[in-house]
Amino acid sequence: MDATIKESKGFYKLSWLQRIGFGSGDFAQNLIYQTVMQYISIFYTTVFGLNPLIVGFIMLITTCINLVWSLALGTYVDKHTNKLGKYRPYLLFGGIPLTMFAILCFWNGFPGSTPYAFITYIGLSLLYTVVNVPYGALHASLTRDTDEITKLTSARMFLANLGGFAVAFFIPSIVQSLSPDGKYNTPVAAHAWFITMSIYAVVGLILLIFCFSQTKERVVMQADKTSEVKVSDLWMEFVRNRPLRIVAFFIFTAFTLMAIGNSAGPYYISYNIDTPHFLSLLQGLSDFIYAKTHLTISPTGVFQGLGSIPAFIFLPMVPAIKKAIGKKQMFYVFLSIAIIGMVILYIISVIPALRSQIWLLLTAQFIKSTGIIVATGYMWALVPEVISFGEHTTGRRISGMVNAIIGIVFQAGMAIGLFIPNAVLYFVGFNKDADVQSAFTQQGILWLVAVLPALFLLLEMFIISKYELEDHIIDKINKEIEERQLK
């Protein structure tokens, strides 16, 4: 019976092309999503010309609208299938308008216009949900095999962080190279932002098409069950599925801390660090890259980009690390590493003798990012597990519904995480026209980069301690599900 299950039902093995093909969807979405999380706040405040508090409220209001949208979309996805599949078509039908709105968000045709920023940001967020919710459900439809899911998640997160690195490192550098004044945080850089985002959005669309071509839905809800799906199932699933609630709270907290830290990063490098000293340290690298590409290296790009580098070192090791120390222990270890990195970053920033030691700053960023990337990267492997837990309980695999919940919580986390920095910047008197900020403003920025994210990391350690679906439990659940269906 066990061999039959593995070969004919659910427990499929995936090729590396399939893993890379699926992960290219994350690469594509991160070219847009990471740009929003890391740079849209500084674009809106210093280039587009909006008040930081207005920016924060745009994020919050959009999330409230997206809450209703996600509920409707998750229900629709689970109830409908067309000839191209249940989840895959949204990569195409949602990807094209998503590309357009991503470009419009970074167009300065109506500088300082709150309605324009509001409408385009809402459009971007709703269309991102159209792509992301089915994409998340697609993850759970490829296989039930926990080892395969771990490998798939590692490949997915490797490519997601490759997209994040392309955003973090290259966007400020490209914008500075194209901007008339050589800066990315001034109004004259507006056209450079538009060109840069246009390139990234088009590349993202091509990658979504590739993801569509390389994925195959194999583990989906039985056709006779789809008609029973209704909107209220989303709330009922959240109430009765305890592991789902734990994962949802973990993801909400993770995106809150990442949005706070990532959006504050450009402000930190621009206004808290001795930029000329930073540039002198990078002079050799900068001259080499400029000679080859005519691209100006941005200190912000180096700092933000370094946050993605640990993904390429440690994510391939995740299956082995998890096997050696266990799933929950892996979370504890890497969340602790992230906290240590933030403590070092804070100490460097408050001791004058250390602030000029750029190598210490970059070391702290690397340590911090190592912990965050592994912990928040592997959290996506928990989503198929809670979907299977719900299926085992109710007999229905409502992947779209579950991913609608996940979409709601991570976008809510991101919205809170973008609101907090803008509210803090407003409170501490950030002046978008000043090259040098007050000591009070700099302290507020430091809290956003190091202190608040560290507090959220402690909360994450508590949340994950409540998760009960160890590998042997979820393996047993998946086998029982498939045995039922073979009868």
C-alpha positions as CSV (number, residue, x, y, z in Angstrom):
1,M,0.0,0.0,0.0
2,D,2.8,2.5,0.9
3,A,4.6,2.0,-2.4
4,T,1.3,2.5,-4.3
5,I,0.6,5.7,-2.4
6,K,4.1,7.1,-3.2
7,E,3.9,6.2,-6.9
8,S,0.3,6.9,-7.8
9,K,-1.1,9.4,-5.3
10,G,0.2,12.6,-3.8
11,F,3.8,11.8,-2.9
12,Y,5.4,13.0,-6.1
13,K,9.1,13.6,-6.8
14,L,10.0,16.8,-8.5
15,S,12.8,17.5,-11.0
16,W,15.2,20.4,-10.5
17,L,13.6,22.1,-13.5
18,Q,10.2,21.9,-11.8
19,R,11.6,23.3,-8.6
20,I,13.3,26.1,-10.4
21,G,10.3,26.7,-12.6
22,F,8.0,27.1,-9.5
23,G,10.6,29.2,-7.7
24,S,10.8,31.6,-10.6
25,G,7.3,32.7,-9.6
26,D,8.8,34.0,-6.3
27,F,11.7,35.6,-8.1
28,A,9.2,37.4,-10.3
29,Q,6.9,38.6,-7.5
30,N,9.9,39.7,-5.4
31,L,11.0,42.0,-8.2
32,I,7.8,43.9,-7.4
33,Y,7.1,43.1,-3.8
34,Q,10.6,43.7,-2.5
35,T,10.7,47.0,-4.3
36,V,7.6,48.0,-2.5
37,M,8.8,46.8,0.9
38,Q,12.2,48.3,0.7
39,Y,11.9,51.4,-1.4
40,I,8.4,52.7,-1.9
41,S,8.4,54.6,1.4
42,I,11.5,56.6,0.5
43,F,10.3,57.0,-3.1
44,Y,6.9,58.4,-1.9
45,T,8.5,60.7,0.7
46,T,11.6,62.1,-1.0
47,V,10.8,61.7,-4.7
48,F,7.1,61.8,-5.1
49,G,6.7,64.3,-2.2
50,L,4.1,62.8,0.1
51,N,3.9,63.4,3.9
52,P,5.2,60.2,5.7
53,L,2.0,59.9,7.7
54,I,-0.1,60.0,4.5
55,V,2.1,57.2,3.1
56,G,1.5,55.1,6.2
57,F,-2.3,55.6,6.0
58,I,-2.3,54.6,2.3
59,M,-0.8,51.3,3.3
60,L,-3.3,50.7,6.1
61,I,-6.4,51.6,4.1
62,T,-5.2,49.4,1.2
63,T,-4.9,46.5,3.5
64,C,-8.5,46.9,4.8
65,I,-9.7,46.8,1.1
66,N,-7.5,43.9,0.4
67,L,-9.0,41.9,3.3
68,V,-12.4,41.7,1.5
69,W,-10.7,41.1,-1.8
70,S,-8.7,38.2,-0.5
71,L,-11.8,36.6,1.0
72,A,-13.6,36.7,-2.3
73,L,-10.6,35.6,-4.3
74,G,-9.7,32.6,-2.1
75,T,-13.3,31.4,-2.4
76,Y,-13.4,31.9,-6.1
77,V,-10.1,30.1,-6.7
78,D,-11.2,27.0,-4.7
79,K,-14.6,26.8,-6.5
80,H,-13.4,27.2,-10.1
81,T,-11.1,25.4,-12.5
82,N,-10.6,26.1,-16.2
83,K,-8.8,24.2,-18.9
84,L,-5.4,25.7,-17.9
85,G,-5.7,24.6,-14.4
86,K,-7.0,25.7,-11.0
87,Y,-4.1,28.0,-9.9
88,R,-1.7,28.4,-12.8
89,P,-3.9,30.6,-15.0
90,Y,-3.6,33.5,-12.5
91,L,0.1,33.7,-13.1
92,L,-0.8,34.9,-16.6
93,F,-4.1,36.7,-16.2
94,G,-3.0,38.6,-13.1
95,G,0.6,39.0,-14.1
96,I,0.0,41.3,-17.0
97,P,-2.0,44.0,-15.2
98,L,0.2,43.6,-12.1
99,T,3.2,44.6,-14.3
100,M,1.4,47.7,-15.5
101,F,0.4,48.9,-12.0
102,A,3.9,48.3,-10.7
103,I,5.2,50.7,-13.3
104,L,2.5,53.2,-12.6
105,C,3.3,53.3,-8.9
106,F,6.8,54.6,-9.7
107,W,5.6,57.2,-12.3
108,N,5.8,60.8,-11.2
109,G,3.2,62.1,-13.7
110,F,1.2,63.6,-10.8
111,P,3.9,64.6,-8.2
112,G,2.6,64.9,-4.7
113,S,-0.9,63.7,-5.6
114,T,-2.3,61.6,-2.8
115,P,-5.3,60.3,-4.9
116,Y,-2.9,59.1,-7.7
117,A,-0.6,57.3,-5.2
118,F,-3.6,55.8,-3.4
119,I,-5.3,54.5,-6.6
120,T,-2.1,53.0,-8.1
121,Y,-1.0,51.5,-4.8
122,I,-4.4,49.9,-4.3
123,G,-4.4,48.5,-7.8
124,L,-0.9,47.1,-7.3
125,S,-1.9,45.4,-4.0
126,L,-5.1,43.9,-5.4
127,L,-3.4,42.5,-8.4
128,Y,-0.5,41.2,-6.4
129,T,-3.1,39.2,-4.4
130,V,-4.6,37.9,-7.7
131,V,-1.2,36.4,-8.4
132,N,0.1,35.5,-5.0
133,V,-2.9,33.7,-3.5
134,P,-3.2,31.1,-6.3
135,Y,0.6,30.9,-6.4
136,G,0.7,29.9,-2.8
137,A,-2.0,27.3,-3.4
138,L,0.0,26.0,-6.3
139,H,2.8,25.2,-3.9
140,A,0.6,22.8,-2.0
141,S,-0.7,21.2,-5.2
142,L,2.7,19.9,-6.5
143,T,3.3,17.1,-3.9
144,R,2.6,15.9,-0.4
145,D,6.1,14.6,0.2
146,T,7.6,16.5,3.1
147,D,11.2,16.0,1.9
148,E,10.2,17.3,-1.5
149,I,8.4,20.2,0.0
150,T,11.5,21.1,2.0
151,K,13.6,20.9,-1.2
152,L,11.0,22.9,-3.1
153,T,10.8,25.5,-0.4
154,S,14.6,25.8,-0.3
155,A,14.7,26.3,-4.1
156,R,11.8,28.7,-3.9
157,M,13.4,30.8,-1.2
158,F,16.8,30.8,-2.9
159,L,15.2,32.3,-6.0
160,A,13.0,34.6,-4.0
161,N,16.1,36.0,-2.3
162,L,17.8,36.2,-5.7
163,G,15.0,38.5,-6.7
164,G,15.3,40.3,-3.4
165,F,19.0,40.8,-4.0
166,A,18.4,42.1,-7.6
167,V,16.1,44.7,-6.0
168,A,18.1,45.6,-2.8
169,F,21.5,45.9,-4.5
170,F,20.8,47.1,-8.0
171,I,17.7,49.4,-7.8
172,P,19.3,52.3,-5.9
173,S,22.5,51.8,-8.0
174,I,20.5,51.9,-11.3
175,V,18.4,54.9,-10.2
176,Q,21.5,56.8,-9.1
177,S,23.2,56.0,-12.4
178,L,20.2,57.3,-14.4
179,S,19.4,60.3,-12.1
180,P,20.7,63.7,-13.2
181,D,22.0,64.5,-9.7
182,G,23.4,61.0,-9.0
183,K,21.0,60.4,-6.1
184,Y,17.9,58.2,-5.7
185,N,16.2,60.2,-3.0
186,T,15.5,63.6,-4.7
187,P,12.6,64.7,-7.0
188,V,14.8,64.8,-10.0
189,A,15.4,61.1,-9.8
190,A,11.7,60.5,-10.7
191,H,12.3,59.5,-14.3
192,A,15.1,57.2,-13.3
193,W,12.7,55.3,-10.9
194,F,10.2,55.0,-13.7
195,I,12.7,53.5,-16.2
196,T,14.1,51.1,-13.5
197,M,10.7,49.8,-12.4
198,S,9.6,49.3,-16.0
199,I,12.6,47.0,-16.6
200,Y,12.0,45.1,-13.4
201,A,8.3,44.7,-14.0
202,V,8.7,43.3,-17.6
203,V,11.4,40.8,-16.4
204,G,9.0,39.8,-13.7
205,L,6.2,39.1,-16.2
206,I,8.6,36.9,-18.3
207,L,9.4,34.9,-15.2
208,L,5.7,34.4,-14.3
209,I,5.2,33.0,-17.8
210,F,8.1,30.6,-17.2
211,C,6.7,29.5,-13.9
212,F,3.3,28.8,-15.6
213,S,5.1,26.6,-18.2
214,Q,7.0,24.4,-15.6
215,T,4.4,23.6,-13.0
216,K,1.7,20.9,-12.9
217,E,-1.1,20.7,-10.4
218,R,-1.4,17.2,-9.0
219,V,-2.8,17.5,-5.4
220,V,-6.0,19.4,-5.6
221,M,-9.5,19.2,-4.1
222,Q,-11.7,16.5,-5.6
223,A,-14.1,18.0,-8.2
224,D,-17.2,16.9,-6.2
225,K,-16.1,18.9,-3.2
226,T,-15.5,22.2,-4.9
227,S,-19.2,23.1,-5.1
228,E,-19.4,22.9,-1.3
229,V,-16.9,25.7,-0.8
230,K,-18.3,29.0,0.5
231,V,-16.8,32.2,1.9
232,S,-17.6,31.3,5.5
233,D,-15.3,28.3,5.2
234,L,-12.3,30.7,5.4
235,W,-13.3,31.8,8.9
236,M,-14.3,28.3,9.9
237,E,-10.9,26.9,8.7
238,F,-9.1,29.6,10.7
239,V,-11.1,28.7,13.9
240,R,-10.8,25.0,13.8
241,N,-7.3,24.7,12.3
242,R,-4.9,25.5,15.2
243,P,-1.7,25.0,13.3
244,L,-3.0,27.4,10.6
245,R,-3.6,30.1,13.2
246,I,0.0,29.6,14.6
247,V,1.5,29.8,11.1
248,A,-0.6,32.8,10.2
249,F,0.5,34.7,13.3
250,F,4.1,33.8,12.7
251,I,3.9,35.1,9.1
252,F,2.1,38.3,10.2
253,T,4.9,39.0,12.7
254,A,7.6,38.1,10.2
255,F,6.4,40.4,7.5
256,T,5.9,43.2,10.0
257,L,9.5,43.0,11.2
258,M,10.8,42.6,7.7
259,A,8.9,45.6,6.4
260,I,10.0,47.8,9.3
261,G,13.7,46.9,8.9
262,N,13.8,46.9,5.1
263,S,11.9,50.1,4.6
264,A,14.0,51.8,7.3
265,G,17.3,50.6,5.7
266,P,17.6,53.3,3.0
267,Y,16.9,56.0,5.6
268,Y,19.5,54.5,7.9
269,I,22.3,54.5,5.3
270,S,21.3,57.9,3.8
271,Y,21.1,59.8,7.1
272,N,22.7,57.8,10.0
273,I,26.0,56.6,8.4
274,D,29.1,58.4,7.3
275,T,28.4,58.0,3.5
276,P,31.7,59.4,2.2
277,H,33.6,57.0,4.4
278,F,31.4,54.2,3.2
279,L,32.1,55.2,-0.4
280,S,35.9,55.3,0.2
281,L,35.7,51.8,1.5
282,L,33.9,50.6,-1.6
283,Q,36.0,52.7,-4.0
284,G,37.9,49.8,-5.6
285,L,34.8,47.8,-6.2
286,S,32.9,50.8,-7.4
287,D,35.6,51.8,-9.9
288,F,35.8,48.2,-11.3
289,I,32.0,47.9,-11.7
290,Y,31.7,51.4,-13.2
291,A,34.4,50.6,-15.7
292,K,32.6,47.4,-16.8
293,T,28.9,48.6,-16.6
294,H,28.9,52.4,-16.1
295,L,26.8,51.6,-13.0
296,T,27.3,53.7,-9.9
297,I,27.5,51.5,-6.7
298,S,25.1,52.8,-4.0
299,P,26.0,52.4,-0.3
300,T,22.3,51.7,0.2
301,G,22.4,49.0,-2.4
302,V,25.4,47.4,-0.7
303,F,23.8,47.4,2.7
304,Q,20.3,46.2,1.5
305,G,21.8,43.7,-0.9
306,L,24.0,42.2,1.8
307,G,20.7,41.3,3.5
308,S,20.0,38.7,0.7
309,I,23.5,37.2,0.4
310,P,23.0,34.6,3.3
311,A,20.2,33.1,1.3
312,F,22.7,31.8,-1.3
313,I,24.9,30.3,1.4
314,F,22.4,28.9,4.0
315,L,19.1,28.1,2.2
316,P,20.6,25.2,0.2
317,M,21.7,23.8,3.7
318,V,18.2,24.0,5.2
319,P,17.2,20.3,4.4
320,A,20.3,19.1,6.1
321,I,20.0,21.5,9.0
322,K,16.4,20.6,9.6
323,K,17.3,16.9,9.5
324,A,20.1,17.4,12.0
325,I,18.4,19.5,14.7
326,G,14.7,19.4,13.9
327,K,12.2,22.0,12.5
328,K,11.4,24.0,15.6
329,Q,15.0,24.0,16.9
330,M,16.1,25.4,13.5
331,F,13.7,28.3,14.0
332,Y,15.0,29.0,17.5
333,V,18.6,29.0,16.4
334,F,18.2,31.3,13.4
335,L,15.8,33.7,15.1
336,S,18.4,34.0,17.9
337,I,21.1,34.7,15.3
338,A,19.0,37.5,13.9
339,I,18.6,39.1,17.3
340,I,22.4,38.9,17.9
341,G,23.0,40.7,14.6
342,M,20.5,43.5,15.6
343,V,22.2,44.0,19.0
344,I,25.5,44.4,17.3
345,L,24.1,46.8,14.8
346,Y,22.6,48.9,17.6
347,I,25.9,49.0,19.6
348,I,27.8,50.0,16.5
349,S,25.4,52.9,15.8
350,V,25.4,54.4,19.3
351,I,29.2,54.2,20.0
352,P,30.9,57.1,18.1
353,A,34.2,55.2,17.8
354,L,32.5,52.3,16.1
355,R,30.3,54.2,13.6
356,S,33.1,54.7,11.2
357,Q,33.9,50.9,11.2
358,I,31.9,50.1,8.1
359,W,33.1,46.5,8.1
360,L,31.5,46.0,11.5
361,L,28.3,47.5,10.1
362,L,28.3,45.1,7.2
363,T,29.1,42.1,9.5
364,A,26.1,42.9,11.7
365,Q,23.9,43.2,8.7
366,F,25.1,39.8,7.4
367,I,24.5,38.1,10.8
368,K,21.1,39.7,11.2
369,S,20.0,38.7,7.7
370,T,21.3,35.2,8.0
371,G,18.9,34.5,10.9
372,I,15.9,36.3,9.3
373,I,16.3,34.7,5.9
374,V,16.5,31.1,7.1
375,A,13.6,31.4,9.6
376,T,11.3,33.4,7.4
377,G,12.2,31.4,4.3
378,Y,11.4,28.0,5.8
379,M,8.1,29.3,7.2
380,W,6.5,28.7,3.7
381,A,7.1,25.0,4.0
382,L,4.6,25.0,6.9
383,V,1.7,26.2,4.7
384,P,1.3,22.9,2.8
385,E,1.4,21.2,6.2
386,V,-1.5,23.2,7.6
387,I,-3.5,22.6,4.4
388,S,-3.0,18.9,4.8
389,F,-4.0,19.1,8.5
390,G,-7.3,20.8,7.5
391,E,-7.9,18.3,4.7
392,H,-7.4,15.4,7.2
393,T,-9.9,17.0,9.5
394,T,-12.6,18.0,7.0
395,G,-12.0,16.0,3.9
396,R,-11.6,19.1,1.7
397,R,-8.3,20.5,0.5
398,I,-9.1,24.2,0.4
399,S,-5.7,25.5,-0.6
400,G,-7.0,28.7,-2.1
401,M,-8.8,29.5,1.2
402,V,-5.8,28.8,3.3
403,N,-3.6,30.9,1.0
404,A,-6.1,33.7,1.1
405,I,-5.7,33.7,4.9
406,I,-1.9,33.7,4.5
407,G,-2.2,36.5,1.9
408,I,-4.3,38.5,4.3
409,V,-1.9,38.2,7.2
410,F,1.3,38.8,5.3
411,Q,-0.1,41.8,3.5
412,A,-1.5,43.1,6.8
413,G,1.9,42.5,8.4
414,M,3.6,44.4,5.6
415,A,1.1,47.2,5.8
416,I,1.7,47.6,9.6
417,G,5.4,47.3,9.0
418,L,5.3,50.1,6.4
419,F,2.9,52.2,8.5
420,I,5.1,52.1,11.6
421,P,8.3,53.6,10.0
422,N,6.3,56.3,8.3
423,A,4.5,57.2,11.5
424,V,7.8,57.2,13.4
425,L,9.5,59.4,10.8
426,Y,6.6,61.8,11.1
427,F,6.9,61.8,14.9
428,V,10.7,62.3,15.0
429,G,10.5,65.2,12.5
430,F,12.0,63.7,9.4
431,N,12.8,66.5,6.8
432,K,12.8,65.2,3.3
433,D,14.7,68.3,2.1
434,A,17.6,68.0,4.5
435,D,20.8,66.1,3.9
436,V,21.5,65.9,7.6
437,Q,18.8,64.9,10.1
438,S,18.5,65.8,13.8
439,A,19.9,63.5,16.5
440,F,16.3,62.7,17.5
441,T,15.4,61.7,13.9
442,Q,18.5,59.5,13.6
443,Q,17.6,57.8,16.9
444,G,14.1,57.1,15.6
445,I,15.6,55.6,12.4
446,L,17.9,53.4,14.5
447,W,15.0,52.0,16.5
448,L,13.3,51.1,13.2
449,V,16.4,49.3,11.9
450,A,17.4,47.4,15.0
451,V,15.2,47.7,18.1
452,L,11.6,47.1,16.9
453,P,12.5,44.2,14.6
454,A,14.4,42.5,17.5
455,L,11.3,42.7,19.7
456,F,9.2,41.1,16.9
457,L,11.8,38.3,16.6
458,L,11.3,37.5,20.3
459,L,7.6,37.3,19.7
460,E,8.2,35.0,16.7
461,M,10.2,32.6,19.0
462,F,7.2,32.4,21.3
463,I,4.7,31.8,18.5
464,I,6.7,29.0,16.8
465,S,7.0,27.2,20.1
466,K,3.3,26.5,19.9
467,Y,3.5,24.7,16.5
468,E,2.9,21.0,16.9
469,L,3.1,19.4,13.4
470,E,6.5,17.7,13.5
471,D,7.5,15.8,10.4
472,H,6.4,12.4,11.7
473,I,3.0,13.7,12.4
474,I,2.4,15.4,9.1
475,D,3.7,12.3,7.2
476,K,1.2,10.2,9.1
477,I,-1.6,12.6,8.2
478,N,-0.7,12.7,4.5
479,K,-0.6,8.9,4.2
480,E,-4.0,8.5,5.9
481,I,-5.5,11.1,3.5
482,E,-4.1,9.2,0.4
483,E,-5.2,5.8,1.9
484,R,-8.8,7.1,2.2
485,Q,-8.8,8.2,-1.4
486,L,-7.5,4.9,-2.7
487,K,-10.3,3.0,-1.0
